[in-house]
Amino acid sequence: MSDPTGLTAPAPQHRGDHDDLADFGYEQQLHRSLGTFASFAAGFSFVSILTTIFQLFGLGFGFGGPAFFWTWPIVFAGQFLVALCFAELAARYPLSGAIYQWSRRMGGEIVGWFGGWFMILAQIVTASAAAIALQVVLPSIWSGFQIIGDDPALTSPSGAANAVLLGSSLLVITTVINLVGVRWMSYVNNIGVTCEIVGVAAVVLALFTHAVRGPQVVFDTAGLAEQPGYIWSWIISGLMAAYVMVGFGSAGELAEETVNPRRIAPRTIRMALTASAIGGGLMILGALMAAPSLTDGRLATEGLPYVLNSVLGNFWGKVLLADVVVAILICTLAIQTASSRLMFSMARDGRLPFSPTLSRVHPRTGAPVVPSVLIGLACMAILLVNVGNSAIFATLSSVCIILIYLAYLCVTAPLLLRRLQGWPAGPQPTDAEGRPVFSLGRWGVPVNVLAVAYGLLMTVNLAWPRAEIFDPSGETPWLRWAGVATVVAVVAVGVLCFPRGKTHPNPVRIGE
């Protein structure tokens, strides 16, 4: 009923998330339905400790012995500094294509282009690497999964071909899930993450209840410290943690599909990394405590499956391997989803070839159809490299992590420059419920400085031309320079592909 006196102030109108998005110059095209757990699951499943630690435990232990454990909390500390910067940006810019959008708003169009360019290439290779992990697990559960040939080793001709078959089948499944919409994607991802969390808890419980040595094992170098240059071997062992703890910013990639993203995305970015670090650290510690032997060489070559099979026996070991298959599924799904949103976001801004087609969203499912299909096909194409040369595929998997760290630097470095110029200025933003959003406040500059320093050091560490990482067999010495060469090539192609002369449909002022 109206007030004829005019003395009653009109009730304030509630601004929805779509109104917030409109303030950035975008329409609500993607369907907004994700809650807190779904947002958390996006980041947690990208990291996927149950997948990555199963794959990479032997790498860390082989170089550093049990003391490689200490690289885990160090990498977590560095990545958490990055996550804090991401969380503050997610609260202020809740947009799909997070890395691209954040780097663009902090550093301008060129920096934004390269941030998105690095990240989208890295995500395609990372999704391929996750999919190929099925070959490591499925034939161990049942020999019938070795459809091509009889040698399941990834380095054998039959193992490489079978890996492409299994990985491509998985990518077809994840592409279909993405095409039916974010709601179904979140259902699958939520169930999968729940299974992975249960699996991590089961692995940790099994390992700690079968421990044969105490936690002081993390100070043991397995005799490696007596060798010259152990500190360098220990630094190399830290690449295991660096490979694992990436992708936690995926909650930001799904911001336009999340309810109240200014509140939820910053929280879930931090939660996804922290939960992964705690769960992964306990798994590493438990494996070191429960391993039958630290000196027989099997822990370096066979990794965590060797410990679990010794502790649990064949049946329960296969049950946990089945849970690892679920983790591989949701890891691949999460990476492909994040990559399709990044491609959609860049295309919406006219930054990619065929942008009008790539930025189209299905009206019923709310899915960016063409990016989802294109990412799936690109991942399958990358898988084919493993058939010709598994060493090159392994090198690609290592190099893509370098690109992720470079993409992160495209955010944190210009963000630091903006802070030194007074960013953020003006009133603190609020979320959909009117509450102030996450902010680092006076801690912004020191946190940001350390985040950039960590990112630079880790990028150099990852790209260093080590034969142990890029050419372990010694048969292809030119591969040790693959990290540096690939970065140079990716930058060169990025320069050629940069959309010159095109007016951005949604211009921004740097640092706004």
C-alpha positions in Angstrom: 0.0 0.0 0.0 1.3 3.4 -0.9 1.9 6.1 1.8 -0.1 9.2 0.9 1.8 11.3 3.3 5.1 10.6 1.7 6.8 10.4 5.1 7.8 6.7 4.9 11.0 6.1 3.0 10.8 3.6 0.3 12.2 0.2 1.1 15.7 -0.3 -0.4 15.7 -2.5 -3.5 17.7 -5.7 -3.2 20.5 -5.9 -5.8 21.1 -9.4 -7.1 24.3 -10.9 -8.3 23.2 -10.2 -11.9 23.0 -6.5 -11.0 26.6 -6.7 -9.6 27.7 -8.4 -12.9 26.0 -5.6 -14.9 28.2 -3.1 -13.1 31.2 -4.6 -14.9 29.4 -4.3 -18.2 28.4 -8.0 -18.7 25.0 -9.7 -18.9 24.2 -12.8 -16.8 24.6 -15.5 -19.4 25.9 -18.4 -17.4 23.4 -20.0 -14.9 24.0 -19.0 -11.3 23.3 -21.9 -9.0 26.5 -22.9 -7.2 26.8 -22.7 -3.4 29.7 -22.8 -1.0 30.5 -26.5 -1.2 30.3 -26.6 -5.0 32.7 -23.6 -5.2 35.1 -25.3 -2.8 34.8 -28.5 -4.7 36.0 -26.7 -7.9 39.3 -25.7 -6.4 39.8 -28.9 -4.3 39.2 -31.2 -7.3 41.6 -29.2 -9.5 44.4 -29.8 -7.0 43.1 -33.4 -6.5 45.7 -34.6 -4.0 44.5 -38.2 -4.3 45.4 -38.1 -8.0 48.6 -36.1 -7.9 50.3 -37.5 -4.8 49.7 -41.0 -6.1 51.4 -39.9 -9.3 54.2 -37.8 -7.9 55.2 -39.2 -4.5 58.1 -41.1 -6.0 59.5 -38.0 -7.6 59.8 -36.1 -4.3 61.1 -39.1 -2.3 63.6 -40.2 -5.0 65.4 -36.9 -4.9 65.2 -35.8 -1.3 64.5 -39.0 0.7 62.0 -38.7 3.7 63.2 -35.1 4.4 61.5 -34.0 1.1 58.4 -33.7 3.4 59.6 -30.2 4.4 59.2 -28.9 0.9 55.4 -29.5 1.2 54.7 -26.9 4.0 57.2 -24.4 2.3 55.4 -24.6 -1.0 52.0 -24.3 0.8 53.2 -21.2 2.5 54.2 -19.6 -0.7 51.0 -20.6 -2.5 48.9 -19.4 0.4 50.4 -15.9 -0.1 49.3 -16.1 -3.7 45.8 -17.4 -2.7 45.4 -14.4 -0.3 46.0 -12.1 -3.2 43.6 -14.0 -5.4 41.0 -14.0 -2.6 41.1 -10.2 -2.4 40.7 -9.9 -6.1 37.9 -12.5 -6.2 36.0 -10.3 -3.7 36.3 -7.3 -5.9 36.1 -8.8 -9.4 33.7 -11.9 -9.2 34.1 -12.7 -12.9 34.6 -15.9 -15.0 38.0 -16.2 -16.5 39.5 -15.1 -13.2 43.2 -15.1 -14.0 42.5 -13.2 -17.3 40.1 -10.7 -15.7 42.3 -10.0 -12.7 45.5 -9.6 -14.6 43.7 -7.4 -17.2 42.2 -5.1 -14.5 45.6 -4.8 -12.7 48.0 -4.7 -15.6 46.0 -3.7 -18.7 45.1 -5.4 -21.9 48.5 -6.9 -22.8 49.1 -8.3 -19.4 45.6 -9.6 -19.2 46.0 -11.3 -22.6 49.1 -13.1 -21.6 47.7 -14.1 -18.2 44.8 -15.8 -20.0 47.0 -17.2 -22.8 49.4 -18.9 -20.4 46.6 -20.2 -18.3 44.5 -21.7 -21.0 47.4 -23.5 -22.6 48.5 -24.8 -19.2 45.0 -26.0 -18.4 44.7 -28.0 -21.6 47.9 -29.8 -21.0 47.1 -30.3 -17.3 43.7 -31.9 -18.1 45.5 -34.2 -20.6 48.0 -35.2 -17.9 45.2 -35.9 -15.4 43.3 -38.0 -18.0 46.3 -40.1 -18.8 46.7 -41.0 -15.2 43.9 -43.6 -15.7 46.5 -45.8 -17.4 48.4 -45.9 -14.1 45.4 -47.0 -12.1 42.8 -48.9 -14.1 44.9 -51.8 -15.4 46.1 -52.3 -11.8 42.4 -52.7 -10.7 41.5 -55.1 -13.6 43.7 -56.4 -16.4 40.7 -56.0 -18.8 41.2 -52.3 -18.8 44.4 -53.0 -20.8 42.5 -53.1 -24.1 45.5 -52.5 -26.4 48.4 -54.9 -26.0 49.5 -56.4 -22.7 52.1 -54.0 -21.3 50.4 -51.3 -19.1 53.6 -49.3 -18.6 53.1 -45.7 -19.9 56.5 -45.8 -21.6 55.7 -49.0 -23.7 54.0 -48.8 -27.1 50.9 -50.7 -26.0 50.7 -48.8 -22.7 51.0 -45.4 -24.4 48.3 -46.3 -27.0 46.0 -47.7 -24.2 46.5 -44.5 -22.2 45.3 -42.4 -25.1 42.2 -44.6 -25.4 41.3 -44.5 -21.7 42.2 -40.8 -21.5 40.1 -39.9 -24.5 37.1 -41.9 -23.2 37.4 -39.9 -20.0 37.5 -36.6 -21.8 34.4 -37.6 -23.8 32.6 -38.1 -20.5 33.8 -34.9 -18.9 32.9 -32.9 -22.1 29.3 -34.4 -22.0 29.0 -33.5 -18.4 30.0 -29.9 -19.1 27.6 -29.7 -22.0 24.5 -30.6 -19.9 25.1 -27.6 -17.7 26.8 -26.4 -14.5 24.2 -27.9 -12.3 25.0 -31.4 -13.4 28.7 -30.7 -13.4 28.4 -29.5 -9.8 26.4 -32.7 -8.8 29.1 -34.9 -10.2 31.9 -32.8 -8.8 30.3 -32.6 -5.3 29.8 -36.4 -5.2 33.4 -36.9 -6.5 34.9 -34.5 -4.0 33.1 -36.2 -1.1 34.4 -39.5 -2.3 37.9 -38.1 -2.6 37.8 -36.6 0.9 36.6 -39.9 2.3 39.4 -41.6 0.4 42.0 -39.3 1.7 40.8 -39.9 5.3 40.8 -43.6 4.7 44.3 -43.5 3.3 45.6 -41.4 6.2 43.9 -43.7 8.8 45.3 -46.8 7.1 48.8 -45.5 7.0 48.9 -44.1 10.5 47.5 -47.3 12.0 50.1 -49.4 10.3 53.1 -47.1 11.0 56.4 -48.9 11.6 58.3 -45.8 12.5 57.7 -42.4 14.2 57.1 -39.0 12.7 60.8 -38.2 13.2 61.3 -39.9 9.9 60.8 -36.6 8.2 64.3 -35.6 9.4 65.9 -38.7 7.7 67.7 -38.0 4.4 68.1 -41.7 3.7 71.9 -41.2 3.4 71.5 -38.7 0.6 72.8 -35.8 2.8 76.2 -37.4 2.8 76.4 -36.9 -1.0 77.7 -33.6 -2.4 75.0 -31.3 -3.5 72.1 -32.7 -1.4 70.6 -29.3 -1.0 70.1 -29.1 -4.8 68.5 -32.5 -4.8 66.2 -31.4 -2.0 65.2 -28.3 -3.9 64.4 -30.5 -6.9 62.2 -32.7 -4.7 60.2 -29.6 -4.0 58.9 -29.7 -7.6 56.5 -32.5 -6.4 54.7 -30.1 -4.2 54.9 -27.3 -6.8 53.2 -29.6 -9.3 50.4 -30.5 -6.9 49.4 -27.2 -5.3 48.0 -25.4 -8.3 44.5 -24.7 -9.5 43.1 -23.6 -6.2 41.8 -20.4 -7.9 39.2 -22.4 -9.8 36.5 -21.1 -7.5 37.1 -17.7 -9.1 36.7 -19.2 -12.5 33.1 -20.1 -11.6 32.3 -16.8 -10.0 29.5 -15.9 -12.5 27.8 -19.3 -11.7 28.1 -18.9 -7.9 25.6 -17.3 -5.6 27.0 -14.3 -3.7 30.5 -14.9 -5.2 32.0 -11.9 -3.4 31.6 -13.7 -0.2 32.0 -17.3 -1.2 34.8 -17.3 -3.8 37.5 -15.7 -1.6 36.7 -18.1 1.2 36.7 -21.2 -0.9 39.9 -20.3 -2.7 41.6 -20.3 0.7 39.7 -23.4 1.9 40.6 -25.5 -1.2 44.3 -24.9 -0.9 44.4 -25.3 2.9 42.4 -28.5 2.9 44.5 -29.9 0.1 47.7 -29.0 2.0 46.6 -30.6 5.2 45.3 -33.8 3.6 48.3 -34.1 1.3 50.8 -33.5 4.2 49.2 -36.2 6.3 49.3 -38.6 3.4 53.0 -38.0 2.8 53.8 -38.3 6.5 51.7 -41.5 6.8 53.4 -43.1 3.8 56.8 -42.4 5.2 55.8 -43.8 8.6 54.2 -46.9 7.1 56.5 -47.8 4.3 57.9 -51.3 4.7 61.3 -50.0 3.7 62.9 -46.7 3.0 66.0 -48.1 1.4 64.9 -50.9 -1.0 64.3 -48.4 -3.8 60.6 -49.3 -4.3 59.3 -46.2 -2.6 61.0 -44.0 -5.2 59.9 -46.1 -8.1 56.4 -47.3 -7.1 55.4 -44.5 -4.7 52.2 -44.5 -2.6 50.6 -47.6 -4.3 53.5 -49.7 -3.1 52.9 -48.6 0.5 49.1 -49.1 0.4 49.3 -52.5 -1.2 51.8 -53.5 1.5 49.6 -52.2 4.2 46.1 -53.0 3.0 46.6 -56.0 0.8 45.3 -56.5 -2.7 41.5 -56.2 -2.1 41.4 -53.0 -0.1 44.3 -51.6 -2.1 42.1 -51.9 -5.2 39.1 -50.3 -3.4 41.3 -47.2 -2.8 42.5 -47.3 -6.3 38.9 -47.2 -7.5 38.5 -44.0 -5.4 41.6 -42.7 -7.1 39.8 -43.2 -10.4 36.9 -41.0 -9.1 39.5 -38.4 -8.2 41.0 -38.5 -11.7 37.5 -38.0 -13.1 36.6 -35.0 -11.1 40.1 -33.5 -11.5 39.8 -33.7 -15.3 36.3 -32.4 -15.1 37.3 -29.4 -12.9 40.2 -28.4 -15.1 38.1 -28.7 -18.3 35.3 -26.6 -16.7 37.7 -23.9 -15.6 39.4 -23.8 -19.0 36.1 -23.5 -20.9 35.0 -20.6 -18.6 38.4 -18.9 -19.3 37.9 -19.3 -23.0 34.4 -18.0 -22.8 35.5 -15.0 -20.8 38.2 -14.0 -23.2 35.9 -14.6 -26.2 33.2 -12.4 -24.6 35.8 -9.6 -24.6 36.7 -10.3 -28.3 40.2 -11.4 -27.4 40.1 -14.7 -29.3 39.5 -15.8 -33.0 35.9 -16.6 -33.7 34.9 -14.8 -30.5 31.2 -14.5 -31.3 30.9 -18.3 -31.6 33.1 -19.1 -28.6 31.2 -16.6 -26.4 27.8 -18.2 -27.1 26.0 -19.8 -24.2 23.3 -22.4 -24.6 20.1 -20.8 -23.3 18.7 -24.0 -21.6 21.8 -25.5 -20.0 23.8 -22.2 -19.5 26.9 -24.0 -20.8 29.5 -22.4 -23.2 29.1 -25.3 -25.7 31.8 -24.6 -28.3 34.6 -23.9 -25.7 33.7 -27.1 -23.8 33.9 -29.2 -27.0 37.1 -27.4 -28.2 38.9 -27.9 -24.9 38.0 -31.6 -25.0 39.3 -32.0 -28.5 42.5 -30.1 -27.7 43.1 -32.3 -24.7 42.7 -35.5 -26.8 45.2 -34.1 -29.4 47.7 -33.5 -26.7 47.3 -37.1 -25.5 48.4 -38.4 -28.9 51.9 -37.0 -28.2 52.3 -39.8 -25.6 52.1 -42.4 -28.3 55.0 -41.1 -30.2 57.2 -40.2 -27.3 56.2 -40.5 -23.6 59.3 -38.4 -22.6 58.0 -35.5 -24.6 54.5 -35.9 -22.9 56.1 -36.0 -19.5 58.1 -32.8 -20.4 54.9 -31.1 -21.6 53.3 -31.9 -18.3 56.2 -30.3 -16.4 56.3 -27.3 -18.6 52.6 -26.5 -18.3 53.1 -26.0 -14.5 55.7 -23.3 -15.4 53.0 -21.6 -17.5 50.6 -21.7 -14.5 53.1 -20.0 -12.3 53.7 -17.4 -15.0 49.9 -16.8 -15.3 49.9 -16.3 -11.5 52.7 -13.8 -11.8 50.6 -11.9 -14.4 48.2 -11.3 -11.5 50.4 -10.8 -8.4 53.1 -8.6 -10.0 50.8 -5.9 -11.5 48.7 -6.1 -8.4 51.8 -5.2 -6.3 52.5 -2.2 -8.6 48.9 -1.1 -8.1 49.2 -1.4 -4.4 52.3 0.8 -4.4 50.2 3.4 -6.3 47.4 3.3 -3.6 45.2 0.4 -4.6 42.6 -0.3 -3.3 41.1 3.2 -3.0 37.6 4.2 -2.1 35.0 2.5 0.1 35.3 -1.2 0.7 32.9 -3.3 -1.5 30.1 -5.3 0.1 28.6 -8.6 -0.9 25.0 -9.4 -1.9 24.0 -9.3 1.8 25.6 -5.9 2.4 28.6 -7.2 4.4 32.2 -6.0 3.8 34.2 -8.4 1.6 37.6 -10.0 2.2 40.5 -7.6 2.2 44.1 -7.8 3.2 44.1 -4.3 4.5 47.5 -3.1 5.8 48.9 -6.6 5.2 48.4 -6.2 1.5 51.8 -4.9 0.5 54.0 -7.4 2.5 51.9 -10.3 1.5 52.0 -9.3 -2.1 55.7 -8.7 -2.1 56.3 -12.2 -0.7 53.9 -13.7 -3.2 55.7 -12.2 -6.1 59.1 -13.2 -4.7 57.9 -16.8 -4.2 56.4 -16.9 -7.7 59.6 -15.7 -9.3 61.8 -18.2 -7.4 59.5 -21.1 -8.1 59.3 -20.3 -11.8 63.1 -20.3 -12.1 63.2 -23.6 -10.1 60.6 -25.2 -12.4 62.2 -24.0 -15.6 65.8 -24.8 -14.7 67.3 -27.1 -17.4 67.8 -30.2 -15.2 68.4 -33.5 -16.9 66.9 -35.2 -13.9 63.5 -33.7 -14.6 63.4 -33.1 -18.4 65.6 -35.9 -19.6 65.8 -38.7 -16.9 66.7 -41.4 -19.5 69.6 -39.3 -20.9 68.5 -40.1 -24.4 67.1 -36.7 -25.4 69.5 -34.1 -23.9 67.8 -31.2 -25.8 64.7 -31.8 -23.7 66.4 -30.3 -20.6 65.9 -26.9 -22.3 62.3 -27.6 -22.9 61.0 -25.4 -20.1 62.9 -22.3 -21.3 62.3 -23.0 -25.0 58.5 -23.6 -24.5 58.1 -20.3 -22.5 59.9 -18.4 -25.3 57.7 -20.1 -27.9 54.5 -19.5 -26.0 55.3 -15.8 -25.6 56.3 -15.5 -29.3 53.0 -17.1 -30.4 51.1 -15.0 -27.9 52.6 -11.8 -29.4 51.6 -12.9 -32.9 48.0 -13.8 -31.7 47.4 -10.7 -29.7 44.3 -9.0 -31.1 45.8 -5.7 -32.3 43.6 -2.9 -33.6 40.5 -4.3 -32.0 38.5 -2.1 -29.7 37.7 -3.8 -26.4 33.9 -4.0 -26.0 34.3 -3.5 -22.2 37.3 -1.2 -21.5 38.6 -0.8 -18.0 40.9 1.7 -16.3 43.9 -0.1 -14.9 43.5 -0.7 -11.2 39.9 0.3 -11.1 
